[in-house]
Amino acid sequence: MMLENIKNVIIGSGEGGKFLAWHLARSGEPAAVIERRMIGGSCPNTNCLPSKNEIWSATVAHLTRHANAFGVDIAEQDVSVDMVAVRQRKRDMVEGLIQLHLDNFRSSGTELVMGNATLIGERLLEVQLNDGGTRTISADRLFLNLGTHATIPAVPGLVEAQPMTHVDLLELDRVPAYLVVVGGGYVGLEFAQAFRRFGSQVTVLQHGSQLLSNQDDDVSSEISLALRDEGIEIVTSVDIKSVTGRSGLRVGIDLCTPDGDRRINASHILVAAGRT
């Protein structure tokens, strides 16, 4: 095997990795970033920016329905949401951001290696390239910028139900009839509100006694009130006993709540219970 040496190698092109690599390369320090799939990491591809893109589409739908409250007379307020168009608007933005990242890699002189890296020795990597072939690279300095992934709670039947994460939700091409959101943190709540505004029936299930458990009680209370005013059901202090069916078709969710046992039959389930 041919062994290459690169002074600085960063595995993962997310926030920390890409800026470190660009800074090193512009400072005269040879640098390469190895990325398995998402150029630029999760923020431009699946998290921060794409989510706000679709949330803004939901906001426009909401404001249009309530235009009269702002003194704007819209004769026809039967708002129709085209999720294929919403998704395409998001995809167009992501493509532009990826091109921006590619331009930054080129202008900084940073090498971008698309492939899956495996550590086979001390600062020694074997990279299975996405377009075929293998590279063996040694690094004087090796930086790990690996990121996280969505946590799926250990609930009987939940994995088998193939629940959505926020990544899957952003790729939907139709509005769910009934969306159940597992998790009352900011990710779950922003998507709960967005898809309610798109037209879904939405229920939020929170294991703790309040939404946004890291916030003060009054903040949580006001957010709960605002979401309920938009027609979102919120169930707190809940234990999910089991899940049956498959998300996207029909799912049954058996709950233990302070008011007793309950079963919810929904069309989709989103897990937003933190990251690992």
N, C-alpha and C positions, 0 to 999 in steps of 0.2 A: 504494500500500500504506500502511496505517496503522502508523506507527512508535510503539512504546511504549518508555518508559524505566523501567528498574528498577535501583535503585542497586547491588544485589548479586545476581548471577546465578551459580548453581552448576550445572554440567552433571554429572549423576550423583548419585543419592541414597544411595550407599554410605556406609561408616563415616565417612570424613572429611567428605563433603559435607553429610550430613543434620545432624550435630552443629554444624558451622559455621553452617549456615543457621538452625537453631533458636536458637543463641546470638546471632547477629546480630539476628534478628527480635525476640527478647525484650529486646535492648538498645536497641531503637528504630531499628534499621537495616533498612529494607525489603529483603526477600530473597525470591528465588524459586529453586526447584529444578526443573530440567528432567530428567525421567526417561523413558527410552524404554520400559521394560518392568517391571523388578522394583523395586517400591516398597520402599525400605530397603536396596537393594543385595543382594549375594550372600549375606551372612551369614545373614539370616533366611529367605531364599528357597531357596537351593540348597547352601550350604556348611556353616558351623560348626554351626548348630542343627539343621537337617534331617538332616544326616549322623549326629549323635549320637542323634537320635530313633530312626532305624532301627538304629543300632548297639546301642542299649539293647534293642530288640526281639530282636536276635540274642543279646545277653547273657542275656536271660530264657530263650530256647530252650536255650542252653548250660547254664545253671544247672539248668534243669528236668531235662535229660538226666543231670546229675551230682548230683542232689539227695541221693542216698544218701551221697555223700562228705561231706555236711554234716550227716548224722544225720537227714535228712528222708526218710521212707518214702513214696514215690509208687509205687503199685501198677503203674500203666501209664506207662512211660517212652518209648513210641513217639511222640515229639513230632512234630506236624504243623504246618508253617508256612504260613499263609495270607498270601501276599504282597500280595494286594489289600487285606486288612485292615491289614497293616503300612504300606502306602503311604497308606491313608486316615488312619491315625493321624498320620502325618507331615504330610499335607496339612491336617488340622484344626489342627495346631499352627501351620503357616505362615499359614493364614488369620487366626488369632488375632494373630499377630505383625504382619501387614500392617495389621490394624485398629488395633493399638496405634500403629503408625507414623502412620496417617492421623489419629488423635487428637492425636498430638504436632505434626503439621503445623498442624492447626486451632488448638490451644491456644497455639502459639507465634506464630501470625499469619504463618507462612511459606506462600507460594503454591506449590502443587505443580502443575507443568505436565507433563502426560503427552504425550510426543511425541518426535520425532527432531530434534535441533538440528544445523544446519549453519552454520559460520562464513562469513559472506559479506562481512565487512569488519572494521575494527578494533573489537573488542568489539561487533560487530553480528551478530545471529543470525537465521536463518530457521528456524522450528519447524514441522514438519509434524505436526499434532496427530493423536493416535491415533483420535479420534472424528470426524476430518474437518476440513478447513480449515487455515489457516496463520496464524501470528503472527510479526511481525517485532519483535524486541526488541533495544534497545541497553542496554548495561550500563556503569555507571561502573566497576565492578570485576567481572571475569569469572574464575571459578575452575573449573578442570578436575578432575573427580574420576571418571575414566573406567574404572578397574579393569583387570583382566587377563582373559585367556581361556586355556583349556587348550592346551598345546603338543602337536601331533601330530608325532612324529618322521618324518623323511624316509626312510621304508622303502618299497620298491617294493610296491604293492598295499595298503598300510595304509589310505590315505584311501578307496580304492575299497571296502574291506571295511566301511566305515561303523562304526568302533569306537565304543564308548561312552566318554563322559567320566563323571565322578562325577555330573553332572546327569542324564544318561540312566539311570544305574544306580539312582538314587533313584526313578525312575518305573517300574521294572520291576513287572509284575503276576504274575510267576512266578519261581520259583527256577531259575537257570541250571543245566543239567546239569553243564557243565564251563566254568569261568571262568578265563581267562588274564589276569593283571594285568601290564601292561607298566609297570615302575617300582617301585623298592623304597624310596620315600620314605614319609613317614607317611600320606599320603592312600591310596596303593596298599595299604599294609599294613593299615590299619584296615578297609578294605573287603574285603580278602582274608580277614581273620579273621571279619568279620561274615558274609560269604556262605558261608564254610566252616561256620559255626555254623548258618546257615539250611539247609544241606544240600548245597551245591555241592561238586564236586571243584574244587580251586583250585591253580593253578601261578603263582608269581611269577617274572617274568623281570627280572633286574637287570643293566644293562650293566657297572656297576662290580664290584669284587671283594668288596664287602660291602653289606648292607642299610644304609639310613640313613647314607649316605657322610659326612655332616657330624658324625657321632657317633664317640665313641671305640670302638676295636675291641671292648672287653669289653661295651659296651652293645649293639652290633650282634650280637655272638655270642650273648648271652643272649636277645635278641628272636628271633633265628633259631631258637634251640633251642625257645623257647616256641611259636612258630608251627608248627614241624615236629612238635612233640608233639601239636598239634591236627589233624595230617594234611595240612598245607599243604606242597606241594612248592616248594622254593626253588632257583632256578638262577641263579648269579652268573657274572660275567665272560662274559656272553653277547652275541653279536651277532645281531640278527634280520635274516636275509637277504631274506626276502620273506613276504608274506601273501596268501592267496587266499581266496575265498569271501566270505561276508557274516556279520557278527556278528549273533547272534540266530537264525541258521539253522545254518550250519556254517562254521568257519574253519580253514584250514590254515596253520600257522606254521612256516617253515623256519628253523632255528637253527644257529649255529656256536658250540659250547661247548668248554671245555677238554677234554672227553671225546670230542670229535668232532661231526660233523654230526648233526642230529636233526630230526624233524618232529613237531609236536604238532597233533592234530586236536581241536578244542574246539567248544563251542557259542557262546560269547560271548568277546569281548575288551574289556578295559577299559584305556584309556590313562591313566596317572597319572604322566606324565613331566615334571612341572613346568608353569609358567605363563609366558605372555608378555604 
